[in-house]
């Protein structure tokens, strides 16, 4: 089993590269706790997608810490990495999006894999649920969902994918861009829609199959023919999975994680993350140093 971490963001709201911030008790990155939890559940390969300038540093950093039997691939998400027959010579700066980040790993992953954000903490229990799902299911995709009210920030609005679920089947994920707590309800300031807070939310913890690579390849070719999209849009992984779902190309399960989530969207989220990791270490959930 493979864990793919997306670590190519710029951290514009955080103020620096939060993927490499020393949040752990011994200066560990947040992604190291995800890697540790995955390894406890028999994941055998770690793939990190990052910026080109960070590849050598991260390869050395992880190789010095992770067990020698774990396969490590650190790959650069680059604007010039495109499907055959497609060329781009513009001056765009930001990456093509999370779907393209996942597609970057097409040549190093040949089995089921978990994909998640490197700057989020997903809880320990969720990795066992993902591993159990992979072992018991040969074809379906899965989203490990989090209760919406538990994913907000006290320091500003957040963007969340709010899920529609029937039984254990994921029907759709609708991106809500400015969610805030208002009294006993959650409001999307962008649309005015209200939520109870008990809905399942996508925090980008997906179980995927290699078939996703062909889908992204095809969608990239279409995307890169649209000058408006090339200018500023991105190709998002949830959109790819939802398109496959609506075309009946895949079955996607929604598995409530039952786990705690926290992230570092804003610089003011940092201290809470530091204290959370310290507390979990003091409780014996993690050893220190981690490796």
Residue frames as qw, qx, qy, qz and C-alpha x, y, z in Angstrom:
[[0.000, 0.888, 0.460, 0.000, 0.00, 0.00, 0.00],
 [0.442, 0.264, 0.038, 0.856, 1.13, 3.52, -0.82],
 [0.149, -0.817, -0.370, 0.416, 0.69, 6.84, 0.94],
 [0.412, 0.461, 0.249, 0.745, 0.81, 9.88, -1.35],
 [0.255, -0.703, -0.335, 0.573, 1.28, 13.26, 0.34],
 [0.354, 0.761, 0.272, 0.471, 0.56, 16.50, -1.50],
 [0.507, -0.658, -0.110, 0.545, 3.16, 19.05, -0.35],
 [0.473, 0.259, 0.334, 0.773, 3.48, 21.46, -3.27],
 [0.062, -0.902, -0.408, -0.122, 1.37, 24.33, -1.95],
 [0.365, 0.538, -0.146, 0.746, 2.72, 27.82, -1.34],
 [0.431, -0.482, -0.580, 0.496, 1.11, 28.53, 2.05],
 [0.127, 0.502, 0.166, 0.839, -0.09, 31.99, 1.00],
 [0.491, -0.717, -0.194, -0.454, -2.48, 32.36, 3.96],
 [0.846, -0.434, -0.190, 0.246, -0.05, 30.73, 6.39],
 [0.084, -0.968, 0.224, 0.077, 2.82, 33.03, 5.49],
 [0.052, -0.614, 0.774, 0.148, 5.45, 30.36, 4.74],
 [0.603, 0.149, -0.735, -0.274, 5.81, 26.75, 3.59],
 [0.663, -0.412, 0.338, -0.526, 3.72, 25.10, 6.29],
 [0.957, 0.111, -0.257, -0.074, 4.62, 21.61, 4.98],
 [0.707, 0.235, -0.425, 0.515, 8.12, 22.13, 6.41],
 [0.279, -0.704, 0.237, -0.608, 7.24, 23.95, 9.62],
 [0.368, 0.156, -0.841, 0.364, 8.67, 22.32, 12.77],
 [0.576, -0.446, -0.099, -0.678, 5.42, 21.64, 14.60],
 [0.863, -0.218, -0.455, 0.011, 6.33, 18.41, 16.39],
 [0.640, -0.764, 0.042, 0.069, 7.93, 18.20, 19.88],
 [0.657, -0.376, 0.379, 0.532, 11.32, 17.51, 18.29],
 [0.080, 0.577, -0.328, -0.744, 10.80, 19.79, 15.29],
 [0.372, 0.180, 0.866, 0.282, 9.02, 17.20, 13.14],
 [0.260, 0.012, -0.391, -0.883, 6.96, 18.26, 10.13],
 [0.672, 0.067, 0.344, -0.652, 3.22, 17.57, 10.30],
 [0.782, 0.334, -0.401, -0.341, 3.53, 15.13, 7.40],
 [0.238, 0.371, -0.869, 0.224, 5.87, 12.98, 9.48],
 [0.441, -0.025, 0.687, -0.577, 2.99, 12.08, 11.78],
 [0.798, 0.351, -0.025, -0.490, 0.92, 10.97, 8.78],
 [0.566, 0.471, -0.675, -0.041, 3.84, 8.85, 7.57],
 [0.083, -0.281, 0.850, -0.438, 4.33, 7.35, 11.03],
 [0.641, 0.113, 0.473, -0.593, 0.64, 6.44, 11.32],
 [0.780, 0.430, -0.270, -0.365, 0.62, 4.92, 7.83],
 [0.381, 0.450, -0.800, 0.112, 3.68, 2.78, 8.58],
 [0.340, -0.157, 0.769, -0.519, 1.96, 1.44, 11.71],
 [0.744, 0.309, 0.382, -0.452, -0.71, 0.09, 9.36],
 [0.717, -0.001, 0.630, 0.299, 1.64, -1.69, 6.95],
 [0.493, 0.863, -0.010, -0.115, 1.99, 0.94, 4.24],
 [0.845, -0.131, 0.275, 0.439, 5.16, 0.14, 2.31],
 [0.469, 0.330, 0.278, 0.770, 5.68, 3.14, 0.02],
 [0.093, -0.783, -0.278, 0.549, 5.72, 6.88, 0.69],
 [0.427, 0.447, 0.387, 0.684, 5.33, 9.29, -2.22],
 [0.132, -0.720, -0.261, 0.630, 5.60, 13.04, -1.67],
 [0.419, 0.648, 0.375, 0.514, 4.69, 15.58, -4.34],
 [0.340, -0.742, -0.139, 0.562, 6.45, 18.89, -3.77],
 [0.325, 0.922, -0.117, -0.175, 8.06, 21.82, -5.54],
 [0.820, 0.449, -0.224, 0.276, 11.16, 21.18, -7.61],
 [0.125, 0.724, -0.443, 0.514, 13.35, 23.25, -5.27],
 [0.594, -0.501, 0.441, -0.450, 12.41, 21.02, -2.32],
 [0.944, 0.127, -0.259, -0.163, 12.98, 17.58, -3.85],
 [0.602, 0.374, -0.587, 0.393, 16.62, 17.00, -2.88],
 [0.173, -0.416, 0.530, -0.718, 16.15, 18.34, 0.63],
 [0.778, -0.170, 0.197, -0.572, 13.08, 16.20, 1.30],
 [0.885, 0.216, -0.410, -0.028, 14.62, 13.05, -0.20],
 [0.409, 0.364, -0.643, 0.535, 17.59, 13.37, 2.14],
 [0.367, -0.349, 0.405, -0.761, 15.45, 14.35, 5.12],
 [0.880, -0.092, 0.046, -0.464, 13.08, 11.37, 4.84],
 [0.820, 0.291, -0.485, 0.089, 15.77, 8.86, 3.88],
 [0.207, 0.416, -0.656, 0.594, 17.65, 9.64, 7.08],
 [0.426, -0.211, 0.477, -0.739, 14.57, 9.06, 9.23],
 [0.860, 0.058, -0.027, -0.506, 12.33, 6.39, 7.73],
 [0.781, -0.226, 0.581, 0.041, 13.02, 2.65, 8.03],
 [0.061, -0.472, 0.680, 0.557, 15.27, 1.39, 5.22],
 [0.274, 0.209, 0.920, 0.186, 12.67, -1.11, 3.98],
 [0.302, 0.749, 0.452, -0.379, 10.23, 1.69, 3.09],
 [0.484, 0.353, 0.447, 0.664, 10.25, 2.84, -0.52],
 [0.061, -0.742, -0.213, 0.632, 10.44, 6.63, -0.79],
 [0.422, 0.439, 0.458, 0.648, 9.67, 8.70, -3.89],
 [0.058, -0.710, -0.212, 0.669, 9.87, 12.50, -3.76],
 [0.438, 0.430, 0.578, 0.538, 8.60, 14.02, -7.00],
 [0.044, -0.296, -0.014, 0.954, 8.38, 17.56, -8.32],
 [0.365, 0.713, 0.593, -0.081, 5.05, 18.90, -9.53],
 [0.245, -0.327, 0.313, 0.857, 6.06, 20.93, -12.58],
 [0.480, 0.600, 0.134, -0.625, 4.04, 22.95, -15.06],
 [0.354, 0.539, -0.620, -0.446, 5.93, 21.30, -17.91],
 [0.159, -0.049, 0.985, -0.048, 4.95, 17.76, -16.85],
 [0.586, 0.309, 0.070, -0.746, 2.02, 17.25, -19.22],
 [0.829, 0.208, 0.509, -0.099, 0.34, 14.48, -21.22],
 [0.483, -0.044, 0.624, 0.612, 1.89, 13.34, -24.48],
 [0.244, 0.530, 0.588, 0.560, 1.13, 15.72, -27.31],
 [0.195, -0.930, -0.303, -0.074, 0.41, 18.66, -25.01],
 [0.557, 0.158, -0.152, 0.801, 2.76, 21.61, -24.67],
 [0.216, -0.932, -0.291, 0.004, 2.70, 24.74, -22.51],
 [0.589, 0.185, -0.079, 0.783, 5.09, 27.68, -22.75],
 [0.172, -0.856, -0.231, -0.430, 3.21, 30.35, -20.81],
 [0.211, 0.444, -0.494, 0.717, 4.24, 32.24, -17.66],
 [0.718, -0.546, -0.231, -0.365, 1.76, 30.76, -15.19],
 [0.030, 0.565, -0.679, 0.468, 3.27, 30.41, -11.69],
 [0.601, -0.245, 0.576, -0.496, 0.91, 28.33, -9.58],
 [0.209, -0.103, 0.960, 0.153, 0.58, 24.55, -10.08],
 [0.364, -0.102, -0.641, -0.668, -2.14, 22.91, -12.19],
 [0.689, -0.346, 0.042, -0.636, -3.96, 21.67, -9.08],
 [0.569, -0.370, 0.685, -0.265, -4.32, 18.63, -6.85],
 [0.921, 0.292, 0.221, -0.136, -5.38, 16.29, -9.66],
 [0.591, 0.711, -0.347, 0.157, -2.18, 17.13, -11.52],
 [0.239, -0.657, 0.651, -0.295, -0.22, 16.61, -8.29],
 [0.813, -0.094, 0.538, -0.200, -1.58, 13.08, -8.04],
 [0.831, 0.555, 0.023, -0.027, -0.95, 12.46, -11.76],
 [0.120, 0.824, -0.547, 0.090, 2.71, 13.36, -11.13],
 [0.466, -0.409, 0.765, -0.173, 3.03, 9.98, -9.37],
 [0.866, 0.301, -0.024, -0.398, 1.69, 7.92, -12.29],
 [0.673, 0.498, -0.546, 0.042, 5.03, 6.25, -12.99],
 [0.126, 0.379, -0.793, 0.460, 5.80, 5.17, -9.42],
 [0.517, -0.014, 0.608, -0.603, 2.43, 3.85, -8.20],
 [0.380, 0.098, -0.782, -0.484, 0.95, 0.64, -9.57],
 [0.318, -0.344, -0.878, 0.104, -1.54, -0.32, -6.86],
 [0.294, -0.830, -0.436, -0.187, -4.13, 1.18, -4.50],
 [0.423, 0.128, -0.300, 0.846, -3.02, 4.29, -2.68],
 [0.227, -0.815, -0.459, 0.271, -4.12, 6.82, -0.11],
 [0.349, 0.439, 0.084, 0.824, -3.77, 10.48, -1.01],
 [0.350, -0.821, -0.412, 0.182, -3.93, 13.33, 1.50],
 [0.136, 0.923, -0.105, 0.346, -2.66, 16.82, 2.30],
 [0.670, 0.130, -0.467, 0.562, 0.78, 17.06, 3.89],
 [0.044, 0.292, -0.324, 0.899, -0.30, 20.02, 6.03],
 [0.683, -0.378, -0.088, -0.619, -3.26, 18.33, 7.76],
 [0.093, -0.221, 0.911, -0.334, -3.45, 15.96, 10.73],
 [0.605, -0.086, -0.513, -0.603, -6.02, 13.21, 10.18],
 [0.734, -0.373, 0.364, -0.435, -5.89, 11.13, 13.37],
 [0.168, -0.396, 0.900, 0.072, -4.46, 7.66, 13.87],
 [0.600, 0.194, 0.726, -0.273, -7.60, 5.56, 13.45],
 [0.606, 0.653, 0.001, -0.454, -8.24, 6.66, 9.88],
 [0.216, 0.584, -0.741, -0.250, -5.17, 4.89, 8.50],
 [0.291, -0.032, 0.948, -0.124, -6.39, 1.52, 9.77],
 [0.575, 0.525, 0.458, -0.430, -9.80, 2.16, 8.21],
 [0.458, 0.714, -0.343, -0.404, -8.16, 3.01, 4.89],
 [0.024, 0.424, -0.899, -0.101, -5.90, -0.04, 5.04],
 [0.438, 0.162, 0.842, -0.271, -8.81, -2.34, 5.91],
 [0.595, 0.630, 0.177, -0.467, -10.81, -0.93, 3.00],
 [0.328, 0.653, -0.603, -0.321, -7.97, -1.51, 0.56],
 [0.122, -0.250, 0.960, -0.043, -7.53, -5.09, 1.76],
 [0.413, 0.305, 0.800, -0.311, -11.24, -5.90, 1.51],
 [0.519, 0.751, 0.276, -0.300, -12.08, -4.14, -1.76],
 [0.662, -0.022, 0.481, 0.574, -10.39, -4.58, -5.13],
 [0.325, 0.496, 0.495, 0.634, -12.01, -1.83, -7.18],
 [0.130, -0.903, -0.388, -0.133, -13.89, 0.89, -5.30],
 [0.251, 0.462, -0.253, 0.812, -12.55, 4.27, -4.33],
 [0.463, -0.652, -0.569, 0.189, -13.25, 5.74, -0.90],
 [0.029, 0.671, -0.150, 0.726, -13.43, 9.05, 0.89],
 [0.472, -0.331, -0.654, 0.490, -12.66, 9.12, 4.59],
 [0.099, -0.740, -0.281, -0.603, -15.07, 11.78, 5.80],
 [0.285, -0.088, -0.539, 0.788, -14.93, 14.14, 8.78],
 [0.073, -0.764, -0.623, 0.152, -17.82, 15.76, 10.63],
 [0.301, 0.713, 0.186, 0.605, -18.15, 19.25, 9.18],
 [0.353, -0.906, -0.039, -0.232, -18.44, 21.10, 12.50],
 [0.781, -0.521, 0.179, 0.295, -15.12, 19.59, 13.61],
 [0.710, 0.209, 0.280, 0.612, -13.18, 20.96, 10.63],
 [0.113, 0.941, 0.181, 0.261, -13.66, 24.71, 11.05],
 [0.539, 0.130, -0.274, 0.786, -11.08, 27.31, 12.06],
 [0.255, -0.784, -0.417, 0.383, -11.54, 29.93, 14.77],
 [0.327, -0.507, 0.177, 0.777, -9.34, 32.28, 12.77],
 [0.253, 0.396, -0.361, -0.805, -11.29, 32.70, 9.53],
 [0.838, 0.288, 0.088, -0.455, -13.54, 31.09, 6.95],
 [0.385, -0.306, 0.837, 0.239, -12.59, 27.75, 5.40],
 [0.615, 0.313, -0.443, -0.572, -13.29, 25.95, 2.15],
 [0.436, -0.143, 0.868, -0.188, -14.71, 22.45, 2.54],
 [0.385, 0.016, -0.746, -0.543, -16.18, 19.81, 0.29],
 [0.548, -0.052, 0.525, -0.650, -19.59, 19.00, 1.79],
 [0.042, 0.085, -0.959, -0.267, -20.67, 15.45, 1.01],
 [0.755, 0.006, 0.000, -0.656, -24.00, 14.00, -0.04],
 [0.016, 0.252, -0.966, 0.063, -24.15, 10.39, 1.10],
 [0.814, -0.085, -0.125, -0.561, -26.72, 7.62, 0.68],
 [0.978, -0.181, -0.082, 0.057, -25.99, 4.68, 2.93],
 [0.625, -0.540, 0.291, 0.483, -22.26, 4.24, 2.60],
 [0.598, 0.423, 0.424, 0.532, -22.17, 5.48, -0.99],
 [0.154, -0.483, 0.026, 0.861, -20.76, 8.88, -1.84],
 [0.452, 0.712, 0.536, 0.043, -23.13, 10.68, -4.20],
 [0.379, 0.783, 0.062, 0.490, -21.42, 14.04, -4.56],
 [0.525, -0.433, -0.214, 0.701, -18.98, 16.50, -3.00],
 [0.191, 0.869, 0.282, 0.359, -19.89, 20.17, -3.30],
 [0.518, 0.046, -0.237, 0.821, -17.19, 22.71, -2.61],
 [0.216, -0.918, -0.321, -0.087, -18.27, 25.47, -0.22],
 [0.572, 0.497, -0.159, 0.633, -15.76, 28.28, -0.22],
 [0.022, 0.458, -0.342, 0.820, -16.42, 30.44, 2.88],
 [0.657, -0.464, -0.583, -0.117, -17.76, 28.34, 5.73],
 [0.047, 0.371, -0.502, 0.780, -18.03, 29.94, 9.17],
 [0.276, -0.413, -0.826, 0.265, -19.76, 29.09, 12.43],
 [0.208, -0.336, -0.020, -0.918, -22.71, 31.37, 13.19],
 [0.659, -0.281, 0.290, -0.634, -24.43, 30.41, 16.42],
 [0.690, -0.122, 0.698, -0.151, -25.63, 26.82, 16.21],
 [0.806, 0.518, 0.286, 0.001, -25.30, 26.58, 12.44],
 [0.488, -0.298, 0.448, 0.687, -22.63, 26.76, 9.79],
 [0.448, 0.818, 0.217, -0.287, -23.08, 29.25, 6.96],
 [0.627, 0.149, 0.380, 0.663, -21.36, 29.48, 3.60],
 [0.014, -0.708, -0.116, 0.696, -20.91, 33.23, 3.26],
 [0.087, -0.208, 0.630, 0.743, -20.35, 32.78, -0.47],
 [0.218, -0.249, -0.781, -0.530, -23.79, 31.28, -1.21],
 [0.470, -0.302, 0.185, -0.808, -25.81, 31.82, 1.98],
 [0.779, -0.116, -0.581, -0.203, -26.39, 28.08, 2.35],
 [0.454, -0.582, 0.479, -0.476, -26.73, 26.77, 5.89],
 [0.673, 0.118, -0.730, 0.015, -25.55, 23.45, 7.35],
 [0.762, -0.606, -0.133, -0.187, -26.19, 21.69, 10.64],
 [0.107, -0.754, 0.630, -0.155, -22.53, 20.78, 11.05],
 [0.747, -0.187, 0.621, -0.143, -23.23, 17.06, 11.21],
 [0.791, 0.583, -0.095, -0.157, -22.62, 16.59, 7.48],
 [0.838, -0.164, 0.281, 0.439, -19.61, 14.62, 6.29],
 [0.203, 0.930, -0.202, -0.230, -16.88, 16.81, 4.85],
 [0.889, 0.312, -0.047, 0.333, -14.04, 15.94, 2.55],
 [0.341, -0.870, 0.277, 0.225, -10.63, 16.82, 3.94],
 [0.531, 0.683, -0.481, -0.140, -8.91, 15.31, 0.90],
 [0.365, -0.358, 0.854, -0.092, -8.28, 11.87, 2.42],
 [0.793, 0.345, -0.161, -0.476, -8.98, 9.55, -0.51],
 [0.625, -0.175, 0.743, 0.164, -8.40, 5.91, -1.33],
 [0.529, 0.645, -0.234, -0.499, -7.67, 5.78, -5.06],
 [0.863, 0.087, 0.463, 0.182, -6.84, 3.21, -7.71],
 [0.384, -0.287, 0.467, 0.744, -4.35, 3.60, -10.58],
 [0.303, 0.591, 0.665, 0.343, -7.29, 4.09, -12.99],
 [0.072, -0.908, -0.228, 0.343, -7.39, 7.70, -11.76],
 [0.360, -0.469, 0.394, 0.704, -4.21, 8.44, -13.71],
 [0.261, 0.281, 0.716, 0.583, -5.84, 7.80, -17.11],
 [0.015, -0.837, -0.548, -0.008, -8.81, 9.97, -16.11],
 [0.250, -0.823, 0.015, 0.510, -6.59, 12.88, -15.10],
 [0.398, -0.165, 0.574, 0.696, -4.51, 12.47, -18.26],
 [0.184, 0.540, 0.695, 0.438, -7.63, 12.83, -20.41],
 [0.134, -0.904, -0.391, 0.111, -8.98, 15.77, -18.40],
 [0.393, -0.601, 0.187, 0.670, -5.66, 17.60, -18.53],
 [0.332, 0.130, 0.616, 0.702, -5.75, 17.48, -22.32],
 [0.004, -0.759, -0.581, -0.294, -9.19, 19.10, -22.30],
 [0.370, -0.825, -0.208, 0.372, -8.28, 21.60, -19.58],
 [0.426, -0.462, 0.296, 0.720, -5.19, 22.81, -21.45],
 [0.268, 0.397, 0.606, 0.635, -7.22, 23.69, -24.53],
 [0.156, -0.874, -0.444, -0.123, -9.14, 26.36, -22.58],
 [0.379, 0.477, -0.185, 0.771, -7.25, 29.67, -22.41],
 [0.416, -0.683, 0.053, -0.598, -9.38, 30.95, -19.51],
 [0.911, -0.408, -0.057, -0.016, -8.67, 27.88, -17.41],
 [0.778, 0.218, -0.171, 0.564, -4.99, 28.01, -18.26],
 [0.084, 0.707, -0.127, 0.690, -4.85, 31.58, -16.96],
 [0.222, -0.477, 0.501, -0.687, -5.90, 30.87, -13.38],
 [0.871, -0.216, -0.031, -0.440, -7.98, 27.71, -12.86],
 [0.133, -0.440, 0.880, -0.117, -6.85, 24.44, -11.35],
 [0.722, -0.016, -0.601, -0.343, -7.80, 20.80, -11.84],
 [0.428, -0.461, 0.562, -0.537, -8.93, 19.37, -8.51],
 [0.095, 0.121, -0.988, 0.018, -8.78, 15.72, -7.48],
 [0.352, 0.296, 0.728, -0.509, -12.33, 15.65, -5.99],
 [0.542, 0.525, -0.079, -0.651, -13.72, 16.90, -9.32],
 [0.334, 0.371, -0.813, -0.299, -11.98, 14.05, -11.14],
 [0.044, 0.054, 0.969, -0.236, -13.38, 11.44, -8.78],
 [0.420, 0.423, 0.471, -0.650, -16.84, 12.99, -8.92],
 [0.506, 0.485, -0.384, -0.601, -16.81, 12.92, -12.72],
 [0.253, 0.195, -0.942, -0.103, -15.85, 9.25, -12.66],
 [0.192, 0.205, 0.823, -0.495, -18.60, 8.63, -10.11],
 [0.484, 0.484, 0.214, -0.697, -21.30, 10.39, -12.14],
 [0.517, 0.453, -0.560, -0.462, -20.24, 8.53, -15.29],
 [0.944, -0.163, 0.164, -0.237, -20.60, 5.23, -13.38],
 [0.617, 0.563, -0.526, 0.160, -16.92, 4.53, -14.00],
 [0.304, 0.203, -0.772, 0.519, -16.24, 3.93, -10.31],
 [0.586, -0.657, -0.453, -0.136, -17.97, 3.20, -7.04],
 [0.208, 0.456, -0.431, 0.751, -16.99, 5.52, -4.20],
 [0.573, -0.548, -0.598, 0.118, -17.67, 4.74, -0.56],
 [0.089, -0.718, 0.226, -0.652, -17.85, 7.39, 2.16],
 [0.715, -0.240, -0.588, 0.291, -16.36, 6.06, 5.38],
 [0.326, -0.904, 0.025, -0.275, -16.81, 8.24, 8.49],
 [0.480, 0.496, -0.583, 0.429, -13.33, 8.56, 9.89],
 [0.720, -0.628, -0.296, -0.012, -14.39, 8.91, 13.50],
 [0.706, -0.083, -0.145, 0.688, -11.08, 10.69, 13.91],
 [0.175, -0.853, -0.108, 0.480, -9.85, 14.10, 14.95],
 [0.602, 0.525, 0.215, 0.562, -8.67, 16.50, 12.27],
 [0.160, -0.900, -0.053, 0.403, -6.71, 19.70, 12.52],
 [0.680, 0.485, 0.197, 0.514, -4.78, 21.76, 10.02],
 [0.367, -0.535, -0.026, 0.761, -2.70, 24.89, 9.69],
 [0.380, 0.736, 0.452, 0.331, -4.56, 27.07, 7.23],
 [0.005, -0.942, 0.025, -0.335, -3.69, 30.31, 9.03],
 [0.377, 0.456, -0.572, 0.568, -0.54, 31.31, 10.91],
 [0.427, -0.418, 0.395, -0.698, -2.71, 31.61, 14.04],
 [0.946, -0.088, -0.156, -0.270, -3.52, 27.88, 13.74],
 [0.559, 0.475, -0.625, 0.268, 0.13, 27.03, 14.39],
 [0.155, -0.418, 0.671, -0.592, 0.18, 27.16, 18.19],
 [0.816, -0.071, 0.254, -0.514, -2.88, 24.94, 18.47],
 [0.884, 0.326, -0.329, -0.054, -1.23, 22.37, 16.18],
 [0.308, 0.508, -0.674, 0.440, 1.98, 22.47, 18.24],
 [0.422, -0.307, 0.579, -0.627, 0.06, 21.94, 21.47],
 [0.909, 0.090, 0.017, -0.407, -2.04, 19.13, 19.97],
 [0.779, 0.384, -0.481, 0.117, 1.04, 17.22, 18.81],
 [0.060, 0.469, -0.676, 0.565, 2.75, 17.78, 22.15],
 [0.653, -0.207, 0.399, -0.609, -0.28, 16.46, 24.03],
 [0.942, 0.186, -0.148, -0.238, -0.55, 13.36, 21.86],
 [0.564, 0.453, -0.614, 0.314, 3.12, 12.65, 22.38],
 [0.183, -0.391, 0.632, -0.644, 2.78, 13.07, 26.16],
 [0.818, -0.056, 0.212, -0.531, -0.20, 10.67, 26.05],
 [0.517, -0.279, 0.798, 0.134, 2.07, 8.05, 24.50],
 [0.746, 0.563, 0.293, -0.202, 0.40, 8.06, 21.09],
 [0.644, 0.700, -0.213, 0.224, 3.71, 9.03, 19.50],
 [0.790, -0.345, -0.070, 0.503, 7.27, 8.45, 20.65],
 [0.150, 0.981, -0.095, 0.083, 9.75, 11.29, 20.82],
 [0.239, 0.430, -0.373, -0.786, 11.76, 11.77, 18.80],
 [0.814, 0.272, 0.098, -0.503, 9.40, 10.24, 16.26],
 [0.850, 0.417, -0.321, -0.022, 12.09, 8.26, 14.40]]
